[in-house]
Amino acid sequence: MRAASRWIGKQAHVTMILTTLVLLMDHGMSFADQKRCTPEETSRAEAYLKKGTALEDDYRANLEDARKLFLKAVQSCPTHYGSRAALLRVSMEMRDWQTASSLVASLLEEDPNDTAALMGKGALLIVEGETDRGIEVLKTIIGRLEDRGDLAAVYSNMGIASRIQGKYPAAIEYYRQSLAYRDKPVVLLNLAVAYEKSGSKLKAKKCFEAFVDRYPDHPQKALVVERLRRY
């Protein structure tokens, strides 16, 4: 019953976000067709964006709180690119594929070469099981990315795709490249599991131990400690 209630609550929230996006697009008009935001609206959007990004970067924070702030940023200024890109990014992290798909479509409508949208498209293809196509899309934008967080996300997603394919050496390399750009708990865990699956037990153990040392108050710590007892 509790699981069903959580699912219903999540679906209601997703519906609310999608409804907001539709309303912001002014009955079928693209974001590009919206009027420019006033300086006050832009400033308000950027303030929400800054607060949301700070929460998103804190592994102890609730991503839902970050998403609410990004949504407020989009509501404040529908044409603010950074806010929409952030809402897409956090929706992907939260596995809210409906919202992510809607944002990818709107961004690509404006610019078929938009890097944030192509990052989302590549990740969605991987989720849908089209791993080769997803990796192919992500590889096309690596040379155009400058933000270390974006590069980390791209390599992490290619690692996930390779892991799904059972190509653990490739997954390991992608995860290592991701961590070189940004140290993120989930990527370190994925790297540990990839090492484990490839038979490199000692390297897997070192990754699990590094996770416990670096993130002593992480919600997953107890599970990782329990896993370490197998070694």
N, C-alpha and C positions, 0 to 999 in steps of 0.2 A: 504493500500500500504506500509506504514511504517513497519507494523507488518510483512508483507511478506518479505520486504527487510532485516529485522533483522533475520528472520528465514533462508533466503538464506545465509546471512553472517555467521550465526552460523554453518549451514551445511557445508559451504566451509571450515571453520576453523576445524571442526571435521574431515573432509576428509583429510585436511593437516596433522593433528596429526596422524591419522591412517596410512597415506602414509609414514610418517616419521618412525613410528614404524615398518612397513613392511620392509622398506629399511634398518633399523638398524638390523633387524633379518637376513639380508644377504641371501635373496632369499630362505626362508623356514627354515633356521637354527635357533635354539633356542638361546636365550640370553646366555645360558650356553656354547654354541659352539663358541661364539665370543672370539677373542683374548683379553688377559688382557690389560687393559688400562695402559698407561705410567704414571709415577708419575705426570707429568705435566697435563695430561688429567684428572686424578683423582682429582688433586688440583683444576682445573678449574670447574669440576662438583660440588665439595663440596662448592665452592664459590657461584655458582648459587643457590645451594640448600639452603645455609644459608640465602641468600637474599630473596628467595622465601618463606621460612618458616617464616621470619619476617613479610612479607606482609600478609601471610595466617593467622597469629595470630592477626593481627590488623583488627578489625571488620569494620573500616572505609576505609580500602584499597579495591582495586578492585581485586577480585580473578583471573580475567583474566590475570592480570599482574603477579600474583604468578605462574599461570600455564605456562606462557611463559618462566619464569625463570626455572621452573622444566623441561620443554621440552628442553631448552638449556643445562641443566645439563645432561639429557639423551643423547642428541646429542654429548656432549663432551666426555662422557664415557658410552657407551651402557650397560656395565655390572655393573654399579654402582647401587647397590641395593637400597640404600636410596633415590636416585633420582627417580627411577621407582616407589617405594612405595609412595613417595610424589606426583608424577603425578597421581597415582591411587586415592589417598586420595582427592586431589583437584578436580579431574574429577567427583568423587562421589558427592562432595559438590556442584558442578555446574550442576549436573544432566546430565552430558555427559555420558550416559549409554554405548554408543558404544565404546568410548575410555576405559572406566572402564572395560568393558567386555573383551576387547582385552588384557589389562594388567593383569587381573585376570587369563585369560587362559595361558598367557606366564609364569607367576610366578608359577602357579600350575603345569605346565609342568616340571619345574625344581625341585619343592619341593611340593608335595601334602599336606604337613603340614605347609606350609608357613602362618604365622599369618596375614600378611598384605593382602595376597590373599584371605584368608578365611574370613577376615573382609569384603572385597569387595564382595565376593560370598554371604555372609549372607545378606548384604544390597541389592544386586541385586535381590535375591530371594524375599525379602520383596517388592521391587518395582514391581516385576512381579506378586505379589498377593499371593505368597507362604509364607505367614507370619509365619506359624508354623515351616516350614523347615528353614526359615531364622533365627528365634530365636534359633532353635536347633543348627544350625551351629555356631552362635555367642556364645552360652553358652559353646561350647566345647573349646573355646580359652581363655576365661576369666582368667582362672588360669595360663595361660602362658604369659599374658601381664604384663609388668612392667611400660610402659609409661602411665602417667596419661591422656594424651590426647587421646591415643588409648582406654583406659578404658572408658573415657567419651563418645567417639564416639560409642562404642559398646552398652553401656546402653541407649544412645540416640536413636539408631536404634531399639533397642528392645522396647523402649517406643513408637516409631512411629508404629511399628508392632502391639502393643497392642491397640493403639488408632484406627488403621484401623479396628481391630477386635471388637471395641466397648467396650474393657475391660479397662475402664478408671482408676479404682483403680490400676491395674497393670501398666498402662502407667505412672501414677503419681509416683509410686515407682521407676520405671526405670529412669524417668527424674530427680528425686531427687538424685538418685545415680550418674547420669551423672554430675549433677551440683556440687556434692561433690568432684569430681575429677577435673573438670574445669568449671569455670563460663563462659557460652557462651550465647549471647543474644537470639539466635534462640531457644535454649533449654528452657530458662526461659519463652519465649513466648509460647512454646508448653506446658509447665507445667501449665501456666495460663489458656490456652484453655482447657486442660484436667480437671482442677479443675472446670471450667465453665460448661463443659459438664456433669460432675458428680454431679452438683448441689451445689458445694461448692463455692458460689458466693463471700463470704468474702475473702477466700484464693486466689481466682482468682484475685480479686481486688488488694490484697497485692502484688501479682506477677507483675501485670501490673504497679503498682506504683514503685516497685523496679526496673523494666526495665527503666522507665523514669528517675529515680534518678541515676542509674548506667551508663546509656548510653545516656546522654543528647544530643549528636550530631549524634545519630543513624538515618539512613534514614527512619526507621519505626516509629520513635518517634511520628510524627503527627498522624498516624493511631492509635497508642496506646492511645494517649491523647483523641482522638475522641471516642475511645471505652470506656474509663473510664467515659465519660459523661453519659453513660447508667446507671451507678451505683448510 
